[in-house]
Amino acid sequence: MLSSPIFIAGYMHSGTTLAQQVIGRNDQMFTSGGETRHFSHLDVVERKFPDLNDEKILTEYITYLLQVICTGYNRVHYGDPKQDPLEVIKSCGITEDDINNILVEARNKREYPALLGVVYDYLTLKDGKKRWVDKAPSYIMYLNNILAMYPNARVIDLVRDPRDVLASKWSRSKGQGNYIGLYEGKYDPVCDTMAWRAAVRAGDSARARYPDNILRVRYEDLVSEPKQEIMRICKFLDIEYEDKMLSVEWINTSADLQSGAGIGTNAIGKWRKKLPLADVFICQQLAKEEMLEYKYELETIPASDRLKAPIILGRSS
């Protein structure tokens, strides 16, 4: 197995995609074509591929992993007769010989999480790279499992002002109805704030257990002082800093799309223009401890907006 795989985690809308793009610009790195979400969907995976000692099922599982690494979890519809797995991976430059080569190593593993690394290792070497990166916001809740399986892994844990996280999710929900993310359902300032707090605490807990494996990165620092912060990330990952890591083609994954080269601060504080003040008040009340710990200053909210909080709390699911 290649040394030190890299995982990127953090609550949704916290900059995980940006971090993946920054790290992926480094010449050593192999990145996936989409989120595999492997650790957060292991229960589903185990039901679909119930016996890895069965050669046919093992081959199907390896083919599935190749699909999710190449195209992302959302684009894989396993069992759909309209989607031929072999055609999908062939379109990514993967051949049946590649599958057979992977199976040689896979037969010695036959464990669901370990085989993710087997496939990633193969694709990384095939692409002439040295390290691979797997990103999913939901991994923030599975860091203990990830590091138990990959004790040499390095994790970048993103945290962002929860008010801006809510503003991004509010924009997405308003534009698309239900938004499916780490927690499913419509925008809810109470549930979303509690979920943000749970994610931050999960990261804190894992970092206390694995202090040498996890680096907490504030989104605001990454976009405000990108070179300094990227150099800090590179030092942690033990890779050479490259100037081109600053020149990412960034498309914000929230409803406010921002394209072009470079890293900008446009999204910092956007909650001031988008988020209802009553929602801001609820967010600050529920996440006050964590906000202060990560240097997010609390806003003074007018009494008229504070009085709306009980109504919002009553509506919360």
C-alpha positions as CSV (number, residue, x, y, z in Angstrom):
1,M,0.0,0.0,0.0
2,L,1.2,3.5,-0.8
3,S,2.1,5.6,2.3
4,S,-0.2,8.1,3.9
5,P,-3.4,8.4,2.0
6,I,-5.2,11.8,2.4
7,F,-8.8,12.3,3.5
8,I,-10.6,15.6,3.5
9,A,-13.6,16.0,5.8
10,G,-15.8,18.7,7.3
11,Y,-19.4,19.7,7.6
12,M,-21.1,20.4,4.3
13,H,-20.4,23.8,2.7
14,S,-17.2,24.2,4.7
15,G,-14.7,24.2,1.9
16,T,-13.9,20.6,1.4
17,T,-14.2,20.8,-2.4
18,L,-11.9,23.8,-2.4
19,A,-9.4,22.0,-0.3
20,Q,-9.5,18.9,-2.6
21,Q,-8.9,21.1,-5.6
22,V,-5.9,22.9,-3.9
23,I,-4.3,19.7,-2.8
24,G,-5.1,18.0,-6.1
25,R,-3.1,20.6,-8.0
26,N,0.1,19.1,-6.4
27,D,2.0,16.9,-8.8
28,Q,2.2,14.0,-6.4
29,M,-1.6,13.8,-5.9
30,F,-4.2,11.5,-7.5
31,T,-7.8,12.7,-6.8
32,S,-11.1,11.0,-7.6
33,G,-13.6,12.2,-10.1
34,G,-16.2,12.6,-7.4
35,E,-17.0,11.8,-3.8
36,T,-16.8,8.0,-3.1
37,R,-18.5,8.5,0.3
38,H,-17.2,5.0,1.0
39,F,-17.1,5.1,4.8
40,S,-20.4,6.7,5.2
41,H,-22.1,4.1,2.9
42,L,-20.4,1.0,4.1
43,D,-23.7,-0.5,5.3
44,V,-25.2,-0.1,1.9
45,V,-22.1,-1.5,0.2
46,E,-22.0,-4.6,2.5
47,R,-25.7,-5.3,1.5
48,K,-25.0,-5.0,-2.2
49,F,-21.8,-7.1,-2.1
50,P,-22.5,-9.5,0.8
51,D,-19.7,-12.0,0.4
52,L,-16.3,-10.9,-0.8
53,N,-15.0,-14.5,-0.6
54,D,-17.2,-15.1,-3.7
55,E,-15.1,-14.4,-6.7
56,K,-17.9,-13.0,-8.7
57,I,-19.0,-10.6,-6.0
58,L,-15.4,-9.6,-5.3
59,T,-15.0,-8.7,-9.0
60,E,-18.3,-6.8,-9.0
61,Y,-17.2,-4.9,-5.8
62,I,-13.9,-3.9,-7.4
63,T,-15.7,-2.7,-10.5
64,Y,-18.1,-0.7,-8.3
65,L,-15.1,0.9,-6.5
66,L,-13.6,1.8,-9.8
67,Q,-16.9,3.5,-10.8
68,V,-17.3,5.6,-7.7
69,I,-13.6,6.7,-7.7
70,C,-13.8,7.7,-11.4
71,T,-17.2,9.3,-11.4
72,G,-18.5,9.8,-7.8
73,Y,-21.1,8.0,-5.7
74,N,-24.1,10.0,-7.0
75,R,-23.4,8.9,-10.6
76,V,-23.2,5.2,-9.9
77,H,-26.5,3.3,-10.1
78,Y,-25.5,-0.2,-9.3
79,G,-27.9,-2.8,-10.8
80,D,-29.4,-0.4,-13.2
81,P,-29.6,-2.2,-16.6
82,K,-29.2,1.2,-18.4
83,Q,-25.7,1.6,-16.8
84,D,-23.0,-0.8,-17.9
85,P,-20.3,-0.7,-15.2
86,L,-17.6,-1.8,-17.7
87,E,-18.5,0.9,-20.1
88,V,-18.4,3.5,-17.4
89,I,-14.9,2.6,-16.3
90,K,-13.7,2.1,-19.8
91,S,-14.7,5.7,-20.5
92,C,-12.3,6.6,-17.7
93,G,-9.4,4.8,-19.4
94,I,-9.6,1.6,-17.3
95,T,-9.4,-1.8,-19.0
96,E,-10.4,-5.3,-18.0
97,D,-6.7,-6.0,-17.6
98,D,-6.6,-3.3,-14.9
99,I,-9.5,-5.1,-13.1
100,N,-7.6,-8.4,-13.3
101,N,-4.4,-6.7,-12.0
102,I,-6.3,-5.2,-9.1
103,L,-8.0,-8.5,-8.3
104,V,-4.6,-10.1,-7.7
105,E,-4.0,-7.9,-4.7
106,A,-7.7,-7.8,-3.7
107,R,-7.8,-11.6,-3.2
108,N,-5.4,-11.1,-0.3
109,K,-7.5,-8.4,1.4
110,R,-11.3,-9.1,1.0
111,E,-12.2,-6.3,3.5
112,Y,-14.5,-3.5,2.3
113,P,-12.5,-0.5,3.5
114,A,-9.1,-2.0,2.8
115,L,-10.1,-2.7,-0.8
116,L,-10.8,1.0,-1.4
117,G,-7.1,1.5,-0.7
118,V,-6.1,-1.3,-3.0
119,V,-8.1,0.3,-5.9
120,Y,-6.9,3.8,-5.1
121,D,-3.2,2.6,-4.9
122,Y,-3.5,1.0,-8.3
123,L,-5.0,4.0,-10.0
124,T,-2.5,6.3,-8.3
125,L,0.5,4.3,-9.6
126,K,-1.2,3.9,-13.0
127,D,-1.5,7.7,-13.2
128,G,2.2,8.2,-12.2
129,K,1.3,9.8,-8.8
130,K,2.5,9.1,-5.3
131,R,-0.5,9.8,-3.0
132,W,-4.2,9.7,-3.3
133,V,-6.9,11.9,-1.9
134,D,-10.5,10.9,-0.9
135,K,-12.9,13.7,0.0
136,A,-16.4,13.6,1.5
137,P,-17.9,16.0,4.1
138,S,-19.6,13.1,5.7
139,Y,-16.2,11.6,6.7
140,I,-16.1,14.0,9.6
141,M,-18.3,11.5,11.5
142,Y,-16.2,8.5,10.6
143,L,-12.6,9.7,11.3
144,N,-12.0,7.1,14.0
145,N,-13.0,4.3,11.6
146,I,-10.9,5.7,8.8
147,L,-7.8,6.1,10.9
148,A,-8.3,2.7,12.5
149,M,-8.1,1.2,9.0
150,Y,-5.5,3.6,7.6
151,P,-3.3,4.5,10.6
152,N,-0.8,6.3,8.4
153,A,-3.4,8.5,6.8
154,R,-3.5,12.3,7.0
155,V,-6.8,14.1,7.4
156,I,-7.6,17.7,6.6
157,D,-10.6,18.7,8.7
158,L,-12.4,21.9,7.5
159,V,-14.4,24.2,9.7
160,R,-16.3,27.3,8.7
161,D,-18.5,29.9,10.3
162,P,-21.8,28.1,10.9
163,R,-23.8,31.2,9.8
164,D,-22.1,31.1,6.4
165,V,-22.7,27.3,6.3
166,L,-26.4,28.0,7.0
167,A,-26.5,30.8,4.4
168,S,-25.1,28.4,1.7
169,K,-27.6,25.7,2.6
170,W,-30.4,28.2,2.8
171,S,-29.6,29.3,-0.8
172,R,-29.4,25.8,-2.0
173,S,-32.6,24.7,-0.4
174,K,-34.5,27.8,-1.6
175,G,-33.4,27.1,-5.1
176,Q,-33.8,23.3,-5.2
177,G,-36.2,22.3,-2.5
178,N,-34.8,19.4,-0.5
179,Y,-31.0,19.4,-0.2
180,I,-29.4,16.1,0.4
181,G,-26.1,16.2,2.3
182,L,-24.6,14.9,5.5
183,Y,-28.1,15.2,7.0
184,E,-31.1,15.0,4.7
185,G,-34.1,17.3,4.4
186,K,-35.0,20.9,3.9
187,Y,-33.1,23.8,5.4
188,D,-33.7,24.0,9.2
189,P,-31.6,26.5,11.2
190,V,-32.0,24.4,14.4
191,C,-31.2,21.0,13.0
192,D,-28.5,22.4,10.7
193,T,-26.8,24.2,13.5
194,M,-26.9,21.2,15.7
195,A,-25.5,19.1,12.9
196,W,-22.7,21.6,12.3
197,R,-21.9,21.5,16.1
198,A,-22.0,17.7,16.1
199,A,-19.5,17.6,13.1
200,V,-17.2,20.1,14.9
201,R,-17.2,18.0,18.1
202,A,-16.7,14.8,16.1
203,G,-13.6,16.4,14.6
204,D,-12.4,17.6,17.9
205,S,-12.8,14.1,19.5
206,A,-11.0,12.4,16.6
207,R,-8.2,15.0,16.7
208,A,-7.7,14.4,20.5
209,R,-7.3,10.7,19.8
210,Y,-5.2,11.1,16.7
211,P,-3.4,14.4,17.1
212,D,-0.7,13.6,14.6
213,N,-3.1,12.5,11.9
214,I,-5.6,15.4,11.7
215,L,-5.1,19.0,10.8
216,R,-8.0,21.4,11.5
217,V,-8.2,24.2,8.9
218,R,-10.5,27.2,9.1
219,Y,-12.1,28.0,5.7
220,E,-11.7,31.7,6.4
221,D,-7.9,31.3,6.9
222,L,-7.6,29.3,3.8
223,V,-9.2,31.9,1.6
224,S,-7.8,35.0,3.4
225,E,-4.2,33.8,3.6
226,P,-4.1,31.1,1.0
227,K,-0.4,30.8,0.5
228,Q,0.4,30.7,4.2
229,E,-2.3,28.2,4.9
230,I,-1.5,26.0,1.9
231,M,2.1,25.9,3.0
232,R,0.9,24.8,6.5
233,I,-1.2,22.1,4.9
234,C,1.7,20.9,2.7
235,K,4.0,20.7,5.7
236,F,1.5,18.6,7.6
237,L,1.0,16.3,4.5
238,D,4.8,16.1,4.0
239,I,4.6,17.3,0.4
240,E,6.3,20.1,-1.5
241,Y,4.4,23.4,-1.8
242,E,3.8,24.4,-5.4
243,D,2.7,27.9,-6.5
244,K,0.1,26.4,-8.9
245,M,-1.8,25.1,-5.8
246,L,-3.0,28.7,-5.5
247,S,-4.4,28.8,-9.0
248,V,-7.4,26.5,-8.6
249,E,-10.3,26.7,-10.9
250,W,-12.8,27.1,-8.2
251,I,-16.5,26.6,-8.5
252,N,-18.3,27.1,-5.2
253,T,-20.6,24.1,-4.7
254,S,-23.2,26.3,-3.0
255,A,-26.0,28.0,-5.0
256,D,-23.8,31.0,-5.5
257,L,-21.4,29.8,-8.3
258,Q,-18.1,31.4,-8.5
259,S,-15.7,30.4,-11.3
260,G,-12.3,31.4,-12.3
261,A,-8.7,31.0,-11.2
262,G,-7.6,31.7,-7.7
263,I,-9.0,31.8,-4.2
264,G,-11.3,34.6,-3.1
265,T,-12.9,35.8,0.1
266,N,-16.3,36.6,-1.5
267,A,-18.1,34.0,0.5
268,I,-16.9,35.1,3.9
269,G,-19.7,36.8,5.8
270,K,-22.4,36.3,3.2
271,W,-24.8,35.4,5.9
272,R,-25.1,39.1,6.6
273,K,-26.9,39.5,3.3
274,K,-28.7,36.2,3.1
275,L,-29.6,34.8,6.5
276,P,-32.6,36.0,8.5
277,L,-31.5,37.5,11.7
278,A,-33.7,35.2,13.8
279,D,-31.8,32.3,12.3
280,V,-28.5,34.0,13.1
281,F,-29.7,34.3,16.7
282,I,-30.6,30.6,16.9
283,C,-27.4,29.6,15.4
284,Q,-25.3,31.7,17.8
285,Q,-27.3,30.4,20.8
286,L,-26.9,26.8,19.9
287,A,-23.3,26.9,18.7
288,K,-21.9,29.7,20.9
289,E,-19.2,27.6,22.6
290,E,-17.8,26.3,19.3
291,M,-18.1,29.6,17.6
292,L,-16.0,31.4,20.2
293,E,-13.5,28.5,20.3
294,Y,-12.9,29.0,16.5
295,K,-12.9,32.8,16.7
296,Y,-16.3,33.5,15.1
297,E,-17.5,36.7,16.7
298,L,-21.1,36.8,17.8
299,E,-23.4,39.4,16.3
300,T,-25.8,41.5,18.4
301,I,-29.3,40.6,17.3
302,P,-32.3,43.1,17.7
303,A,-34.9,42.1,20.2
304,S,-37.6,42.0,17.4
305,D,-35.7,39.2,15.7
306,R,-34.9,37.4,18.9
307,L,-38.6,37.2,19.7
308,K,-39.1,35.2,16.5
309,A,-36.9,32.4,17.7
310,P,-39.6,30.4,19.7
311,I,-41.7,30.2,16.5
312,I,-38.7,28.9,14.5
313,L,-37.9,26.4,17.3
314,G,-41.5,25.2,17.3
315,R,-41.4,24.6,13.5
316,S,-38.1,22.7,13.7
317,S,-38.2,19.1,12.8
